[in-house]
């Protein structure tokens, strides 16, 4: 039986492009409204991915309980299905405690999966996977673009695992089923943080300068040593970009200051491209749900 709107569970969803202030806003809302935060971030679930993901610190949490942070080792996988199951359980538990579940983060596919449902199940195809694994990542992305441009626009073009999964679903269904951004189980209030373009650019660069000064390169080296280059490339553009630089540059270990200076523009350009994809998703969200954008927030993330 599908729950009626009157039976729906209240949740607060906070979304915005990278570096727009989602984490700080979530803490502020939790303190003001009696809430607990559920991270909607596909990388902050992993232990040891701290600087590259701008993981919130214990001090920054200000006593607000946070969930789905540091729950897996990076060698393993955490899927959208895992997130939906964990988030649904946490929403029930937080609501039962009389608190407001606050979902905040930038992995929009996770929001889609929770609120609109996962695509209908498609079994893994080992023969197709073996064939696809022989192809370069650029070719995988090109195939997804040709077959399903909508899904391609939602994907990281360097994430081989998700590209291969998309091609499996496309083979079985013709396209990855679109997911509506509504569901009867939850009555979702949205806060969409959308800083002006120039402000967001400045925030992204400031975030990267801070990350590099706090040891991003050293963190990437540690993660790379633990998981290898193939897995590192799946952990997001900061890890992939720094890892590729460390692999290709003979001077990567010689001059730390030069290394950071060369990495900053590369990372800034790639992170801005990612932010533009996030902003496109947010525009679609606002158009379909009549949600107003919120001014930027001084806190990070």
N, C-alpha and C positions, 0 to 999 in steps of 0.2 A: 504494500500500500504506500503511495507517495504522500508524504506529509503535506498538509495544507500550509498556506503562507502563515496562518496564525500560529502554527506549531513550529515554525522555523526557528532555528537557533541564531541568536544575534552574534555577529562577529564584526570586527573592524579590520579592514584590509588597507595597508599603507604601501603604495607603489610609487616608483619614480625611477628615473635613470640613475646610473651609477654616480656616486659622489653627490647626490642631491640632498642627503640628510635624513634618510629613512630610519636609520637606527636611533638617532637622537630623537626624532619625532615619535617613534614607537615608545621609547622610555617616557617621554613627556606625557603622552596620552595614557599610558599605563598608570603613572603616578596620579594623574588627574581623575581617572575614571575607574580605578581599581581593576587593573588588567594584568595579564601575563602575556609574554611575547612568544610567538611561534615563528622561528626563522624560516623564510621562504627563499632559501639560498642553496643551490645545488652543490656548492663547494664548502660552505662553512660547516657542513656536517662532518668534514674530515679533520681529524687531529693533525696538527702541525702546519696546516695551511692558514696562517694567522695574518702575516703582513700582506701577502698578495690578495687576500680576500677582504682586508680591512675588518677583520673579525672584532666585534665589540669586546672590550675588556671588562673584567669584573667590576672595576671602579666605575666605568661608564654605565654599567647596568643599574647603578644606584639602588640596589636591593630588589629590583624587579626580576622575577623569575623569567629565564629565557630557556627555550626548548629547541631541540634539533640542531644543537651546536656541539661539535666534538663528540659525535656518537659513532663514527666509523674511522678505520684506518684508511689512508689514501690508496693502499694496494687493492682494496675492495671496491665494490660498486654500490651506488645508491641510486635507485631509479625513481621515476615519477610515481610508479605504483607504490614503492616503499613510502614515499612522501605522503601520498593520499591516505594510506592506512595509518601512518603515524599521526598525521595532522588531524584526521577524523577522531582518533582516540583521544588526543590531547584536547581537542575542542570539547569533547564530552566531559573529560575530567575537570578542565578549567571551569566550565559552566556549572558543573556540579558543586564546585567550591564557591560558587557565587561570584566569580570573577569574569571579566570580559576577555575572550580570546582575541588577541591582536596579532594578525598575520602581517609580517613586514619583510620585504626583500625584493630582489630584482630578477628572480627566476620566474619569468611570466608563464612559462609552460607549466610550472607547478600550480600557479593560480588557476590556469585553464583546466588542468586535470582535476583539481579539487572541486571547483565550482561548476564545471561543465561535464566532467566525466572523462575517463580515459578512452582512447580509441578501442573499438571492439577487438578482442583478443585475436592475435595472429601468431601462430606458432613459429618458432625459429626454423629457418630453412638452411640446413648445414651445407647443402650443395651450392646454393646461391651465395651464402656467406663466404665459402671458400673461394668462389669466383671473385667476389667483390673485394676480398682482402688483398688480392693481387694488384688492384688498381690504385693509382695515386689518389690522394685526398681530393685534389682539384677535379679529377674526373668523377669521383663520387658525388661531389657537390653539383657538378654540371648535370649529372643524370637526374638528381632530385629537382633541380631547377626546370629541366625540360619536362619532367613528368608531373610535377606538382609545385608550381611557382609559389603558391601560398605557403606551403610547409617550408620550402627552401628559405623564404624570408624570415622564418622564425628560428632557423637553426644557425649555430656557429659553423661557418663553412670549413673549419679545421677539425671539428669533432667527428672523427671517423666512426666511433661507436654509434652515435645518433644518426649519422648519415646512412650507415648500413642498415640500421633498424628502420629508418624511413623507407628505404628502398625495398626492404622485405614487405612492409605493409602495402607499399604501392604495387608490388608484384601481386599481392593477394587481393587487393581491393580496388586498384586503379588509382587511388589517392589516399593520403592520410585523412581520415574523417575530420571535418571541422568540428570544433567544440564550442558550443554556445557559452557565453560568459554569465550564465545564471543557472541556478539550481534550486529546487524547492526546499532542500534540507537546510539552507543557510539564508538568513536575512543579512546580506552583506552591506555594511556602510563602507564607503571608499574615501580615502584621502589620497589624492594624486598630487605629488610634489613635482612641479615642472618649472625649474629655474629658467630664466632667459638664456639664450644660447651663449652669449659671451660670458655670463656669470658661470655657467656650467663648464665651459672650457677652462676658465681660471681655476675652478674647484678641482677639476680632473688633474690639471697640471700640478696644483698644490698637493693633492693627494699622492701623486706619483713621486714628487720630490721628497715628501715625507717618508713614503715607503722605501725609497732607495736609501735615504739616510738612516732608516731604522733597521736595515739589513735584509732587504728583499732579495738581493743577489745571493747572499749567504743562505737564506731560506730555500731558494730554488735549488741551490747546490745540494742541500740536505735531502730535499724531497726527491730530486733526480737520482741521487745515489740509492735511495730506498726503493723507488718504483720503476726507474728506467725512462728512456726518452719517449717511448710510445705512450705510456700511461701519463707521463708529465704533460704531453700535448693535449690530453683530454681534460686537464684540470683548469683550463681557462687561459685566456690570452696572456695574462701577466706571466704565468709559469711557462707557457709555450714560447713566448717571445724571448724571455731571458734565457731559457734553455737552448733555443736555437742559436742565440748569440754566443753562449758559452761553448757550444759545439763547433761553431764555425770560425770563431775569432782566435787566432793564435796569441793575441795580446790580452785575452780575457783575464788572465791571472797576473798580468804584469803591472797594470796601472789602474787601481780601483777608481780614482777620480775620473780618469778618461773613460773607463767602462760605464760609469753612471751617466756621464755627459752624453755618451753615444746612445745609451739605452733610452734616455728620457724622451727624445722626439719620436722614437719608434713606438714606445709604449703609449705616448700621448695620442698619436695618430690612430693607433689601433683601438684604444679605449674610447676615443671619440666616435669611431665608426660603430662600436658596440652600443654606445649611448644613443646614437641616432636610430638604431634598430629598436632599442627600448622605447624611445619617444614615439616611434611609429605605432608600436603596440598600444601605448597609452592613448594616443589619438583615437585609435579604433575603440578602445575601452570607453572613452568619454563619449564618443559618438553613439555607441550602442546603449549606453546606460545613463546618459544625461548627467554626467558627473563633472563638476567644475574642478579646474586645476587649482592647486593650492600654491601659495608663494613658497619660495625656497626657504630652507631652514638652516641655521648656522652650524648645526652639527654635521659630522661626516657621514659617508655612506649614502 
